[in-house]
Amino acid sequence: MKRVFTAPTVTETYLMKGILESEGIEAFIKNEHLSGLAGEVPFMDSWPEVWIVDDAEAEHAKAIIDDYQRGLKSL
């Protein structure tokens, strides 16, 4: 399992998880409920994360994420 994405909101992580799954990459969310600890732990440690199950798909997953983010910046 590898972490491929992290964001300050759970909404962003679910969006990215859905995009990866639509490309056939099995993914799941970690730290989904840790936002309540912000202030108690370093803020980035409580951000939700997208992890993929198959390490061999990590580069492909990161490329999909990069392409998506690049598309947002061009809007």
PQR file with spaces between the fields and no chain letter, atoms N, CA, C, O and H, PARSE charges and radii, in Angstrom:
ATOM       1  N    MET     1       0.845   -1.169    0.000 -0.4000 1.5000
ATOM       2  CA   MET     1       0.000    0.000    0.000 -0.0000 2.0000
ATOM       3  C    MET     1       0.893    1.235    0.000  0.5500 1.7000
ATOM       4  O    MET     1       1.924    1.280    0.671 -0.5500 1.4000
ATOM       5  N    LYS     2       0.470    2.236   -0.770 -0.4000 1.5000
ATOM       6  CA   LYS     2       1.229    3.481   -0.850 -0.0000 2.0000
ATOM       7  C    LYS     2       0.286    4.667   -0.814  0.5500 1.7000
ATOM       8  O    LYS     2      -0.806    4.644   -1.383 -0.5500 1.4000
ATOM       9  H    LYS     2      -0.367    2.200   -1.315  0.4000 1.0000
ATOM      10  N    ARG     3       0.745    5.713   -0.123 -0.4000 1.5000
ATOM      11  CA   ARG     3       0.002    6.971   -0.122 -0.0000 2.0000
ATOM      12  C    ARG     3       0.319    7.702   -1.426  0.5500 1.7000
ATOM      13  O    ARG     3       1.481    7.840   -1.809 -0.5500 1.4000
ATOM      14  H    ARG     3       1.631    5.732    0.339  0.4000 1.0000
ATOM      15  N    VAL     4      -0.729    8.166   -2.096 -0.4000 1.5000
ATOM      16  CA   VAL     4      -0.521    8.870   -3.367 -0.0000 2.0000
ATOM      17  C    VAL     4      -1.079   10.286   -3.358  0.5500 1.7000
ATOM      18  O    VAL     4      -0.810   11.061   -4.276 -0.5500 1.4000
ATOM      19  H    VAL     4      -1.673    8.054   -1.784  0.4000 1.0000
ATOM      20  N    PHE     5      -1.857   10.636   -2.328 -0.4000 1.5000
ATOM      21  CA   PHE     5      -2.464   11.964   -2.309 -0.0000 2.0000
ATOM      22  C    PHE     5      -2.880   12.321   -0.896  0.5500 1.7000
ATOM      23  O    PHE     5      -3.332   11.464   -0.137 -0.5500 1.4000
ATOM      24  H    PHE     5      -2.076   10.007   -1.583  0.4000 1.0000
ATOM      25  N    THR     6      -2.727   13.572   -0.551 -0.4000 1.5000
ATOM      26  CA   THR     6      -3.227   14.091    0.718 -0.0000 2.0000
ATOM      27  C    THR     6      -3.763   15.491    0.480  0.5500 1.7000
ATOM      28  O    THR     6      -3.259   16.215   -0.379 -0.5500 1.4000
ATOM      29  H    THR     6      -2.359   14.268   -1.168  0.4000 1.0000
ATOM      30  N    ALA     7      -4.781   15.874    1.236 -0.4000 1.5000
ATOM      31  CA   ALA     7      -5.414   17.180    1.050 -0.0000 2.0000
ATOM      32  C    ALA     7      -6.010   17.636    2.379  0.5500 1.7000
ATOM      33  O    ALA     7      -6.235   16.824    3.276 -0.5500 1.4000
ATOM      34  H    ALA     7      -5.190   15.286    1.933  0.4000 1.0000
ATOM      35  N    PRO     8      -6.261   18.931    2.500 -0.5600 1.5000
ATOM      36  CA   PRO     8      -6.815   19.433    3.757  0.2800 2.0000
ATOM      37  C    PRO     8      -8.270   19.060    4.000  0.5500 1.7000
ATOM      38  O    PRO     8      -8.750   19.156    5.130 -0.5500 1.4000
ATOM      39  N    THR     9      -8.986   18.633    2.953 -0.4000 1.5000
ATOM      40  CA   THR     9     -10.396   18.279    3.145 -0.0000 2.0000
ATOM      41  C    THR     9     -10.679   16.856    2.674  0.5500 1.7000
ATOM      42  O    THR     9     -10.062   16.354    1.734 -0.5500 1.4000
ATOM      43  H    THR     9      -8.597   18.555    2.035  0.4000 1.0000
ATOM      44  N    VAL    10     -11.609   16.239    3.339 -0.4000 1.5000
ATOM      45  CA   VAL    10     -12.007   14.880    2.976 -0.0000 2.0000
ATOM      46  C    VAL    10     -12.698   14.869    1.612  0.5500 1.7000
ATOM      47  O    VAL    10     -12.648   13.866    0.901 -0.5500 1.4000
ATOM      48  H    VAL    10     -12.110   16.646    4.102  0.4000 1.0000
ATOM      49  N    THR    11     -13.329   15.960    1.252 -0.4000 1.5000
ATOM      50  CA   THR    11     -13.990   16.053   -0.052 -0.0000 2.0000
ATOM      51  C    THR    11     -12.985   15.875   -1.182  0.5500 1.7000
ATOM      52  O    THR    11     -13.241   15.141   -2.136 -0.5500 1.4000
ATOM      53  H    THR    11     -13.370   16.775    1.830  0.4000 1.0000
ATOM      54  N    GLU    12     -11.845   16.545   -1.073 -0.4000 1.5000
ATOM      55  CA   GLU    12     -10.807   16.419   -2.101 -0.0000 2.0000
ATOM      56  C    GLU    12     -10.279   14.990   -2.199  0.5500 1.7000
ATOM      57  O    GLU    12     -10.028   14.483   -3.292 -0.5500 1.4000
ATOM      58  H    GLU    12     -11.637   17.141   -0.297  0.4000 1.0000
ATOM      59  N    THR    13     -10.113   14.349   -1.044 -0.4000 1.5000
ATOM      60  CA   THR    13      -9.585   12.992   -1.072 -0.0000 2.0000
ATOM      61  C    THR    13     -10.591   12.021   -1.680  0.5500 1.7000
ATOM      62  O    THR    13     -10.207   11.104   -2.406 -0.5500 1.4000
ATOM      63  H    THR    13     -10.316   14.761   -0.155  0.4000 1.0000
ATOM      64  N    TYR    14     -11.875   12.215   -1.390 -0.4000 1.5000
ATOM      65  CA   TYR    14     -12.880   11.339   -1.995 -0.0000 2.0000
ATOM      66  C    TYR    14     -12.981   11.565   -3.499  0.5500 1.7000
ATOM      67  O    TYR    14     -13.211   10.619   -4.253 -0.5500 1.4000
ATOM      68  H    TYR    14     -12.187   12.960   -0.800  0.4000 1.0000
ATOM      69  N    LEU    15     -12.813   12.798   -3.935 -0.4000 1.5000
ATOM      70  CA   LEU    15     -12.801   13.072   -5.368 -0.0000 2.0000
ATOM      71  C    LEU    15     -11.650   12.319   -6.038  0.5500 1.7000
ATOM      72  O    LEU    15     -11.839   11.666   -7.064 -0.5500 1.4000
ATOM      73  H    LEU    15     -12.627   13.566   -3.323  0.4000 1.0000
ATOM      74  N    MET    16     -10.457   12.418   -5.449 -0.4000 1.5000
ATOM      75  CA   MET    16      -9.295   11.759   -6.035 -0.0000 2.0000
ATOM      76  C    MET    16      -9.441   10.244   -5.976  0.5500 1.7000
ATOM      77  O    MET    16      -9.061    9.552   -6.921 -0.5500 1.4000
ATOM      78  H    MET    16     -10.303   12.950   -4.615  0.4000 1.0000
ATOM      79  N    LYS    17      -9.977    9.724   -4.895 -0.4000 1.5000
ATOM      80  CA   LYS    17     -10.222    8.279   -4.782 -0.0000 2.0000
ATOM      81  C    LYS    17     -11.162    7.826   -5.898  0.5500 1.7000
ATOM      82  O    LYS    17     -10.926    6.793   -6.524 -0.5500 1.4000
ATOM      83  H    LYS    17     -10.285   10.285   -4.127  0.4000 1.0000
ATOM      84  N    GLY    18     -12.213    8.584   -6.147 -0.4000 1.5000
ATOM      85  CA   GLY    18     -13.158    8.242   -7.196 -0.0000 2.0000
ATOM      86  C    GLY    18     -12.527    8.272   -8.581  0.5500 1.7000
ATOM      87  O    GLY    18     -12.816    7.423   -9.424 -0.5500 1.4000
ATOM      88  H    GLY    18     -12.404    9.424   -5.638  0.4000 1.0000
ATOM      89  N    ILE    19     -11.667    9.255   -8.806 -0.4000 1.5000
ATOM      90  CA   ILE    19     -10.978    9.344  -10.100 -0.0000 2.0000
ATOM      91  C    ILE    19     -10.079    8.128  -10.298  0.5500 1.7000
ATOM      92  O    ILE    19     -10.072    7.527  -11.372 -0.5500 1.4000
ATOM      93  H    ILE    19     -11.433    9.945   -8.122  0.4000 1.0000
ATOM      94  N    LEU    20      -9.326    7.766   -9.272 -0.4000 1.5000
ATOM      95  CA   LEU    20      -8.442    6.601   -9.369 -0.0000 2.0000
ATOM      96  C    LEU    20      -9.249    5.324   -9.602  0.5500 1.7000
ATOM      97  O    LEU    20      -8.890    4.501  -10.444 -0.5500 1.4000
ATOM      98  H    LEU    20      -9.332    8.254   -8.399  0.4000 1.0000
ATOM      99  N    GLU    21     -10.332    5.165   -8.856 -0.4000 1.5000
ATOM     100  CA   GLU    21     -11.145    3.957   -9.011 -0.0000 2.0000
ATOM     101  C    GLU    21     -11.796    3.894  -10.397  0.5500 1.7000
ATOM     102  O    GLU    21     -11.991    2.806  -10.939 -0.5500 1.4000
ATOM     103  H    GLU    21     -10.623    5.833   -8.172  0.4000 1.0000
ATOM     104  N    SER    22     -12.132    5.057  -10.973 -0.4000 1.5000
ATOM     105  CA   SER    22     -12.705    5.046  -12.317 -0.0000 2.0000
ATOM     106  C    SER    22     -11.670    4.601  -13.358  0.5500 1.7000
ATOM     107  O    SER    22     -12.024    4.201  -14.467 -0.5500 1.4000
ATOM     108  H    SER    22     -11.973    5.941  -10.533  0.4000 1.0000
ATOM     109  N    GLU    23     -10.391    4.676  -12.985 -0.4000 1.5000
ATOM     110  CA   GLU    23      -9.299    4.214  -13.846 -0.0000 2.0000
ATOM     111  C    GLU    23      -8.867    2.789  -13.496  0.5500 1.7000
ATOM     112  O    GLU    23      -7.882    2.281  -14.032 -0.5500 1.4000
ATOM     113  H    GLU    23     -10.103    5.001  -12.084  0.4000 1.0000
ATOM     114  N    GLY    24      -9.615    2.150  -12.590 -0.4000 1.5000
ATOM     115  CA   GLY    24      -9.337    0.758  -12.242 -0.0000 2.0000
ATOM     116  C    GLY    24      -8.304    0.566  -11.147  0.5500 1.7000
ATOM     117  O    GLY    24      -7.791   -0.538  -10.966 -0.5500 1.4000
ATOM     118  H    GLY    24     -10.415    2.563  -12.154  0.4000 1.0000
ATOM     119  N    ILE    25      -7.991    1.632  -10.412 -0.4000 1.5000
ATOM     120  CA   ILE    25      -7.004    1.538   -9.333 -0.0000 2.0000
ATOM     121  C    ILE    25      -7.742    1.495   -7.997  0.5500 1.7000
ATOM     122  O    ILE    25      -8.468    2.426   -7.650 -0.5500 1.4000
ATOM     123  H    ILE    25      -8.408    2.529  -10.560  0.4000 1.0000
ATOM     124  N    GLU    26      -7.551    0.411   -7.254 -0.4000 1.5000
ATOM     125  CA   GLU    26      -8.215    0.263   -5.961 -0.0000 2.0000
ATOM     126  C    GLU    26      -7.565    1.203   -4.941  0.5500 1.7000
ATOM     127  O    GLU    26      -6.352    1.168   -4.737 -0.5500 1.4000
ATOM     128  H    GLU    26      -6.961   -0.346   -7.536  0.4000 1.0000
ATOM     129  N    ALA    27      -8.383    2.037   -4.308 -0.4000 1.5000
ATOM     130  CA   ALA    27      -7.879    3.048   -3.378 -0.0000 2.0000
ATOM     131  C    ALA    27      -8.759    3.112   -2.131  0.5500 1.7000
ATOM     132  O    ALA    27      -9.907    2.666   -2.138 -0.5500 1.4000
ATOM     133  H    ALA    27      -9.368    2.065   -4.474  0.4000 1.0000
ATOM     134  N    PHE    28      -8.197    3.676   -1.063 -0.4000 1.5000
ATOM     135  CA   PHE    28      -8.973    3.886    0.152 -0.0000 2.0000
ATOM     136  C    PHE    28      -8.471    5.137    0.860  0.5500 1.7000
ATOM     137  O    PHE    28      -7.387    5.641    0.565 -0.5500 1.4000
ATOM     138  H    PHE    28      -7.265    4.038   -1.058  0.4000 1.0000
ATOM     139  N    ILE    29      -9.274    5.630    1.799 -0.4000 1.5000
ATOM     140  CA   ILE    29      -8.978    6.864    2.529 -0.0000 2.0000
ATOM     141  C    ILE    29      -8.483    6.519    3.927  0.5500 1.7000
ATOM     142  O    ILE    29      -9.068    5.683    4.616 -0.5500 1.4000
ATOM     143  H    ILE    29     -10.155    5.221    2.039  0.4000 1.0000
ATOM     144  N    LYS    30      -7.398    7.170    4.338 -0.4000 1.5000
ATOM     145  CA   LYS    30      -6.918    7.100    5.727 -0.0000 2.0000
ATOM     146  C    LYS    30      -7.059    8.490    6.346  0.5500 1.7000
ATOM     147  O    LYS    30      -7.078    9.492    5.632 -0.5500 1.4000
ATOM     148  H    LYS    30      -6.923    7.849    3.779  0.4000 1.0000
ATOM     149  N    ASN    31      -7.156    8.545    7.645 -0.4000 1.5000
ATOM     150  CA   ASN    31      -7.247    9.799    8.417 -0.0000 2.0000
ATOM     151  C    ASN    31      -8.532   10.566    8.124  0.5500 1.7000
ATOM     152  O    ASN    31      -8.587   11.781    8.315 -0.5500 1.4000
ATOM     153  H    ASN    31      -7.140    7.731    8.225  0.4000 1.0000
ATOM     154  N    GLU    32      -9.541    9.880    7.673 -0.4000 1.5000
ATOM     155  CA   GLU    32     -10.800   10.532    7.308 -0.0000 2.0000
ATOM     156  C    GLU    32     -11.417   11.297    8.477  0.5500 1.7000
ATOM     157  O    GLU    32     -12.035   12.342    8.275 -0.5500 1.4000
ATOM     158  H    GLU    32      -9.496    8.893    7.518  0.4000 1.0000
ATOM     159  N    HIS    33     -11.258   10.793    9.676 -0.4000 1.5000
ATOM     160  CA   HIS    33     -11.919   11.389   10.834 -0.0000 2.0000
ATOM     161  C    HIS    33     -10.961   12.095   11.787  0.5500 1.7000
ATOM     162  O    HIS    33     -11.317   12.366   12.934 -0.5500 1.4000
ATOM     163  H    HIS    33     -10.756    9.944    9.841  0.4000 1.0000
ATOM     164  N    LEU    34      -9.758   12.391   11.327 -0.4000 1.5000
ATOM     165  CA   LEU    34      -8.771   13.014   12.217 -0.0000 2.0000
ATOM     166  C    LEU    34      -8.815   14.529   12.224  0.5500 1.7000
ATOM     167  O    LEU    34      -8.077   15.148   12.992 -0.5500 1.4000
ATOM     168  H    LEU    34      -9.468   12.170   10.395  0.4000 1.0000
ATOM     169  N    SER    35      -9.640   15.150   11.409 -0.4000 1.5000
ATOM     170  CA   SER    35      -9.646   16.607   11.348 -0.0000 2.0000
ATOM     171  C    SER    35      -9.974   17.224   12.707  0.5500 1.7000
ATOM     172  O    SER    35      -9.578   18.357   12.982 -0.5500 1.4000
ATOM     173  H    SER    35     -10.240   14.648   10.786  0.4000 1.0000
ATOM     174  N    GLY    36     -10.682   16.502   13.548 -0.4000 1.5000
ATOM     175  CA   GLY    36     -10.991   16.990   14.889 -0.0000 2.0000
ATOM     176  C    GLY    36      -9.766   17.106   15.780  0.5500 1.7000
ATOM     177  O    GLY    36      -9.806   17.769   16.816 -0.5500 1.4000
ATOM     178  H    GLY    36     -11.004   15.582   13.325  0.4000 1.0000
ATOM     179  N    LEU    37      -8.684   16.463   15.380 -0.4000 1.5000
ATOM     180  CA   LEU    37      -7.447   16.534   16.163 -0.0000 2.0000
ATOM     181  C    LEU    37      -6.550   17.696   15.743  0.5500 1.7000
ATOM     182  O    LEU    37      -5.515   17.937   16.365 -0.5500 1.4000
ATOM     183  H    LEU    37      -8.652   15.924   14.538  0.4000 1.0000
ATOM     184  N    ALA    38      -6.939   18.409   14.700 -0.4000 1.5000
ATOM     185  CA   ALA    38      -6.124   19.536   14.246 -0.0000 2.0000
ATOM     186  C    ALA    38      -5.910   20.481   15.419  0.5500 1.7000
ATOM     187  O    ALA    38      -6.857   20.852   16.112 -0.5500 1.4000
ATOM     188  H    ALA    38      -7.779   18.213   14.195  0.4000 1.0000
ATOM     189  N    GLY    39      -4.685   20.859   15.628 -0.4000 1.5000
ATOM     190  CA   GLY    39      -4.325   21.669   16.789 -0.0000 2.0000
ATOM     191  C    GLY    39      -3.689   20.822   17.870  0.5500 1.7000
ATOM     192  O    GLY    39      -2.832   21.298   18.615 -0.5500 1.4000
ATOM     193  H    GLY    39      -3.915   20.558   15.064  0.4000 1.0000
ATOM     194  N    GLU    40      -4.103   19.572   17.960 -0.4000 1.5000
ATOM     195  CA   GLU    40      -3.528   18.635   18.927 -0.0000 2.0000
ATOM     196  C    GLU    40      -2.314   17.929   18.322  0.5500 1.7000
ATOM     197  O    GLU    40      -1.361   17.595   19.026 -0.5500 1.4000
ATOM     198  H    GLU    40      -4.799   19.185   17.355  0.4000 1.0000
ATOM     199  N    VAL    41      -2.363   17.710   17.020 -0.4000 1.5000
ATOM     200  CA   VAL    41      -1.259   17.095   16.283 -0.0000 2.0000
ATOM     201  C    VAL    41      -0.910   18.057   15.144  0.5500 1.7000
ATOM     202  O    VAL    41      -1.729   18.906   14.788 -0.5500 1.4000
ATOM     203  H    VAL    41      -3.137   17.981   16.448  0.4000 1.0000
ATOM     204  N    PRO    42       0.277   17.942   14.572 -0.5600 1.5000
ATOM     205  CA   PRO    42       0.603   18.815   13.441  0.2800 2.0000
ATOM     206  C    PRO    42      -0.494   18.723   12.378  0.5500 1.7000
ATOM     207  O    PRO    42      -0.958   17.633   12.048 -0.5500 1.4000
ATOM     208  N    PHE    43      -0.906   19.890   11.843 -0.4000 1.5000
ATOM     209  CA   PHE    43      -2.086   19.923   10.980 -0.0000 2.0000
ATOM     210  C    PHE    43      -1.989   18.994    9.785  0.5500 1.7000
ATOM     211  O    PHE    43      -2.989   18.380    9.412 -0.5500 1.4000
ATOM     212  H    PHE    43      -0.529   20.776   12.112  0.4000 1.0000
ATOM     213  N    MET    44      -0.822   18.870    9.172 -0.4000 1.5000
ATOM     214  CA   MET    44      -0.718   17.991    8.005 -0.0000 2.0000
ATOM     215  C    MET    44      -0.802   16.518    8.387  0.5500 1.7000
ATOM     216  O    MET    44      -1.138   15.687    7.543 -0.5500 1.4000
ATOM     217  H    MET    44      -0.010   19.368    9.474  0.4000 1.0000
ATOM     218  N    ASP    45      -0.510   16.180    9.622 -0.4000 1.5000
ATOM     219  CA   ASP    45      -0.631   14.791   10.070 -0.0000 2.0000
ATOM     220  C    ASP    45      -2.091   14.381   10.237  0.5500 1.7000
ATOM     221  O    ASP    45      -2.400   13.192   10.315 -0.5500 1.4000
ATOM     222  H    ASP    45      -0.238   16.855   10.308  0.4000 1.0000
ATOM     223  N    SER    46      -2.977   15.354   10.291 -0.4000 1.5000
ATOM     224  CA   SER    46      -4.397   15.026   10.451 -0.0000 2.0000
ATOM     225  C    SER    46      -5.167   15.145    9.144  0.5500 1.7000
ATOM     226  O    SER    46      -6.379   14.932    9.128 -0.5500 1.4000
ATOM     227  H    SER    46      -2.726   16.319   10.227  0.4000 1.0000
ATOM     228  N    TRP    47      -4.491   15.482    8.045 -0.4000 1.5000
ATOM     229  CA   TRP    47      -5.162   15.578    6.747 -0.0000 2.0000
ATOM     230  C    TRP    47      -5.533   14.190    6.233  0.5500 1.7000
ATOM     231  O    TRP    47      -4.784   13.233    6.433 -0.5500 1.4000
ATOM     232  H    TRP    47      -3.506   15.655    8.058  0.4000 1.0000
ATOM     233  N    PRO    48      -6.683   14.076    5.575 -0.5600 1.5000
ATOM     234  CA   PRO    48      -7.045   12.789    4.973  0.2800 2.0000
ATOM     235  C    PRO    48      -6.102   12.453    3.820  0.5500 1.7000
ATOM     236  O    PRO    48      -5.585   13.342    3.143 -0.5500 1.4000
ATOM     237  N    GLU    49      -5.889   11.160    3.611 -0.4000 1.5000
ATOM     238  CA   GLU    49      -4.941   10.673    2.607 -0.0000 2.0000
ATOM     239  C    GLU    49      -5.600    9.615    1.724  0.5500 1.7000
ATOM     240  O    GLU    49      -6.461    8.860    2.175 -0.5500 1.4000
ATOM     241  H    GLU    49      -6.309   10.438    4.160  0.4000 1.0000
ATOM     242  N    VAL    50      -5.182    9.574    0.466 -0.4000 1.5000
ATOM     243  CA   VAL    50      -5.605    8.511   -0.452 -0.0000 2.0000
ATOM     244  C    VAL    50      -4.445    7.543   -0.581  0.5500 1.7000
ATOM     245  O    VAL    50      -3.324    7.935   -0.903 -0.5500 1.4000
ATOM     246  H    VAL    50      -4.482   10.188    0.100  0.4000 1.0000
ATOM     247  N    TRP    51      -4.725    6.282   -0.328 -0.4000 1.5000
ATOM     248  CA   TRP    51      -3.751    5.205   -0.451 -0.0000 2.0000
ATOM     249  C    TRP    51      -4.242    4.229   -1.509  0.5500 1.7000
ATOM     250  O    TRP    51      -5.445    4.032   -1.680 -0.5500 1.4000
ATOM     251  H    TRP    51      -5.636    5.963   -0.067  0.4000 1.0000
ATOM     252  N    ILE    52      -3.303    3.628   -2.210 -0.4000 1.5000
ATOM     253  CA   ILE    52      -3.669    2.591   -3.175 -0.0000 2.0000
ATOM     254  C    ILE    52      -3.224    1.237   -2.636  0.5500 1.7000
ATOM     255  O    ILE    52      -2.269    1.144   -1.866 -0.5500 1.4000
ATOM     256  H    ILE    52      -2.326    3.788   -2.071  0.4000 1.0000
ATOM     257  N    VAL    53      -3.922    0.206   -3.046 -0.4000 1.5000
ATOM     258  CA   VAL    53      -3.671   -1.142   -2.550 -0.0000 2.0000
ATOM     259  C    VAL    53      -2.441   -1.760   -3.219  0.5500 1.7000
ATOM     260  O    VAL    53      -1.614   -2.378   -2.548 -0.5500 1.4000
ATOM     261  H    VAL    53      -4.699    0.281   -3.672  0.4000 1.0000
ATOM     262  N    ASP    54      -2.321   -1.598   -4.518 -0.4000 1.5000
ATOM     263  CA   ASP    54      -1.252   -2.240   -5.286 -0.0000 2.0000
ATOM     264  C    ASP    54      -0.100   -1.255   -5.517  0.5500 1.7000
ATOM     265  O    ASP    54      -0.238   -0.303   -6.284 -0.5500 1.4000
ATOM     266  H    ASP    54      -2.993   -1.096   -5.063  0.4000 1.0000
ATOM     267  N    ASP    55       1.025   -1.488   -4.855 -0.4000 1.5000
ATOM     268  CA   ASP    55       2.198   -0.613   -4.990 -0.0000 2.0000
ATOM     269  C    ASP    55       2.645   -0.449   -6.437  0.5500 1.7000
ATOM     270  O    ASP    55       3.170    0.601   -6.810 -0.5500 1.4000
ATOM     271  H    ASP    55       1.137   -2.262   -4.232  0.4000 1.0000
ATOM     272  N    ALA    56       2.443   -1.466   -7.243 -0.4000 1.5000
ATOM     273  CA   ALA    56       2.873   -1.420   -8.639 -0.0000 2.0000
ATOM     274  C    ALA    56       2.113   -0.363   -9.438  0.5500 1.7000
ATOM     275  O    ALA    56       2.564    0.040  -10.510 -0.5500 1.4000
ATOM     276  H    ALA    56       2.017   -2.319   -6.940  0.4000 1.0000
ATOM     277  N    GLU    57       0.975    0.085   -8.935 -0.4000 1.5000
ATOM     278  CA   GLU    57       0.176    1.094   -9.629 -0.0000 2.0000
ATOM     279  C    GLU    57       0.469    2.515   -9.159  0.5500 1.7000
ATOM     280  O    GLU    57      -0.192    3.457   -9.596 -0.5500 1.4000
ATOM     281  H    GLU    57       0.609   -0.242   -8.064  0.4000 1.0000
ATOM     282  N    ALA    58       1.449    2.682   -8.275 -0.4000 1.5000
ATOM     283  CA   ALA    58       1.721    3.994   -7.673 -0.0000 2.0000
ATOM     284  C    ALA    58       2.075    5.052   -8.709  0.5500 1.7000
ATOM     285  O    ALA    58       1.532    6.156   -8.666 -0.5500 1.4000
ATOM     286  H    ALA    58       1.986    1.917   -7.919  0.4000 1.0000
ATOM     287  N    GLU    59       2.962    4.743   -9.629 -0.4000 1.5000
ATOM     288  CA   GLU    59       3.370    5.736  -10.627 -0.0000 2.0000
ATOM     289  C    GLU    59       2.194    6.116  -11.525  0.5500 1.7000
ATOM     290  O    GLU    59       2.012    7.289  -11.851 -0.5500 1.4000
ATOM     291  H    GLU    59       3.403    3.846   -9.665  0.4000 1.0000
ATOM     292  N    HIS    60       1.399    5.127  -11.921 -0.4000 1.5000
ATOM     293  CA   HIS    60       0.219    5.397  -12.743 -0.0000 2.0000
ATOM     294  C    HIS    60      -0.769    6.278  -11.975  0.5500 1.7000
ATOM     295  O    HIS    60      -1.316    7.231  -12.529 -0.5500 1.4000
ATOM     296  H    HIS    60       1.547    4.174  -11.656  0.4000 1.0000
ATOM     297  N    ALA    61      -0.995    5.956  -10.707 -0.4000 1.5000
ATOM     298  CA   ALA    61      -1.914    6.741   -9.881 -0.0000 2.0000
ATOM     299  C    ALA    61      -1.430    8.185   -9.751  0.5500 1.7000
ATOM     300  O    ALA    61      -2.221    9.119   -9.881 -0.5500 1.4000
ATOM     301  H    ALA    61      -0.551    5.181  -10.257  0.4000 1.0000
ATOM     302  N    LYS    62      -0.140    8.368   -9.495 -0.4000 1.5000
ATOM     303  CA   LYS    62       0.397    9.728   -9.366 -0.0000 2.0000
ATOM     304  C    LYS    62       0.278   10.494  -10.681  0.5500 1.7000
ATOM     305  O    LYS    62       0.024   11.698  -10.671 -0.5500 1.4000
ATOM     306  H    LYS    62       0.502    7.609   -9.389  0.4000 1.0000
ATOM     307  N    ALA    63       0.456    9.816  -11.800 -0.4000 1.5000
ATOM     308  CA   ALA    63       0.311   10.469  -13.112 -0.0000 2.0000
ATOM     309  C    ALA    63      -1.137   10.921  -13.331  0.5500 1.7000
ATOM     310  O    ALA    63      -1.373   12.011  -13.851 -0.5500 1.4000
ATOM     311  H    ALA    63       0.662    8.837  -11.808  0.4000 1.0000
ATOM     312  N    ILE    64      -2.088   10.102  -12.943 -0.4000 1.5000
ATOM     313  CA   ILE    64      -3.509   10.456  -13.067 -0.0000 2.0000
ATOM     314  C    ILE    64      -3.807   11.684  -12.210  0.5500 1.7000
ATOM     315  O    ILE    64      -4.477   12.613  -12.659 -0.5500 1.4000
ATOM     316  H    ILE    64      -1.896    9.216  -12.521  0.4000 1.0000
ATOM     317  N    ILE    65      -3.310   11.682  -10.987 -0.4000 1.5000
ATOM     318  CA   ILE    65      -3.520   12.808  -10.077 -0.0000 2.0000
ATOM     319  C    ILE    65      -2.882   14.075  -10.636  0.5500 1.7000
ATOM     320  O    ILE    65      -3.500   15.140  -10.628 -0.5500 1.4000
ATOM     321  H    ILE    65      -2.765   10.927  -10.622  0.4000 1.0000
ATOM     322  N    ASP    66      -1.658   13.964  -11.117 -0.4000 1.5000
ATOM     323  CA   ASP    66      -0.960   15.121  -11.700 -0.0000 2.0000
ATOM     324  C    ASP    66      -1.726   15.676  -12.892  0.5500 1.7000
ATOM     325  O    ASP    66      -1.890   16.890  -13.017 -0.5500 1.4000
ATOM     326  H    ASP    66      -1.156   13.099  -11.124  0.4000 1.0000
ATOM     327  N    ASP    67      -2.195   14.796  -13.767 -0.4000 1.5000
ATOM     328  CA   ASP    67      -2.967   15.240  -14.935 -0.0000 2.0000
ATOM     329  C    ASP    67      -4.228   15.977  -14.507  0.5500 1.7000
ATOM     330  O    ASP    67      -4.575   17.009  -15.081 -0.5500 1.4000
ATOM     331  H    ASP    67      -2.062   13.810  -13.666  0.4000 1.0000
ATOM     332  N    TYR    68      -4.911   15.449  -13.501 -0.4000 1.5000
ATOM     333  CA   TYR    68      -6.132   16.085  -13.015 -0.0000 2.0000
ATOM     334  C    TYR    68      -5.821   17.466  -12.440  0.5500 1.7000
ATOM     335  O    TYR    68      -6.506   18.440  -12.751 -0.5500 1.4000
ATOM     336  H    TYR    68      -4.629   14.611  -13.035  0.4000 1.0000
ATOM     337  N    GLN    69      -4.795   17.548  -11.607 -0.4000 1.5000
ATOM     338  CA   GLN    69      -4.442   18.825  -10.988 -0.0000 2.0000
ATOM     339  C    GLN    69      -3.961   19.835  -12.028  0.5500 1.7000
ATOM     340  O    GLN    69      -4.260   21.024  -11.919 -0.5500 1.4000
ATOM     341  H    GLN    69      -4.239   16.757  -11.354  0.4000 1.0000
ATOM     342  N    ARG    70      -3.238   19.383  -13.011 -0.4000 1.5000
ATOM     343  CA   ARG    70      -2.769   20.258  -14.074 -0.0000 2.0000
ATOM     344  C    ARG    70      -3.978   20.830  -14.837  0.5500 1.7000
ATOM     345  O    ARG    70      -3.980   22.005  -15.205 -0.5500 1.4000
ATOM     346  H    ARG    70      -2.995   18.417  -13.100  0.4000 1.0000
ATOM     347  N    GLY    71      -4.980   20.013  -15.066 -0.4000 1.5000
ATOM     348  CA   GLY    71      -6.200   20.460  -15.730 -0.0000 2.0000
ATOM     349  C    GLY    71      -6.930   21.528  -14.941  0.5500 1.7000
ATOM     350  O    GLY    71      -7.501   22.451  -15.523 -0.5500 1.4000
ATOM     351  H    GLY    71      -4.978   19.059  -14.767  0.4000 1.0000
ATOM     352  N    LEU    72      -6.917   21.412  -13.618 -0.4000 1.5000
ATOM     353  CA   LEU    72      -7.569   22.424  -12.776 -0.0000 2.0000
ATOM     354  C    LEU    72      -6.840   23.766  -12.869  0.5500 1.7000
ATOM     355  O    LEU    72      -7.474   24.822  -12.870 -0.5500 1.4000
ATOM     356  H    LEU    72      -6.454   20.662  -13.145  0.4000 1.0000
ATOM     357  N    LYS    73      -5.527   23.724  -12.946 -0.4000 1.5000
ATOM     358  CA   LYS    73      -4.747   24.963  -12.989 -0.0000 2.0000
ATOM     359  C    LYS    73      -4.951   25.706  -14.291  0.5500 1.7000
ATOM     360  O    LYS    73      -4.757   26.920  -14.344 -0.5500 1.4000
ATOM     361  H    LYS    73      -5.012   22.866  -12.945  0.4000 1.0000
ATOM     362  N    SER    74      -5.340   25.002  -15.344 -0.4000 1.5000
ATOM     363  CA   SER    74      -5.523   25.660  -16.636 -0.0000 2.0000
ATOM     364  C    SER    74      -6.903   26.320  -16.765  0.5500 1.7000
ATOM     365  O    SER    74      -7.166   27.031  -17.736 -0.5500 1.4000
ATOM     366  H    SER    74      -5.498   24.015  -15.301  0.4000 1.0000
ATOM     367  N    LEU    75      -7.783   26.081  -15.778 -0.4000 1.5000
ATOM     368  CA   LEU    75      -9.128   26.682  -15.851 -0.0000 2.0000
ATOM     369  C    LEU    75      -9.104   28.169  -15.571  0.5500 1.7000
ATOM     370  O    LEU    75     -10.150   28.818  -15.593 -0.5500 1.4000
ATOM     371  H    LEU    75      -7.569   25.504  -14.990  0.4000 1.0000
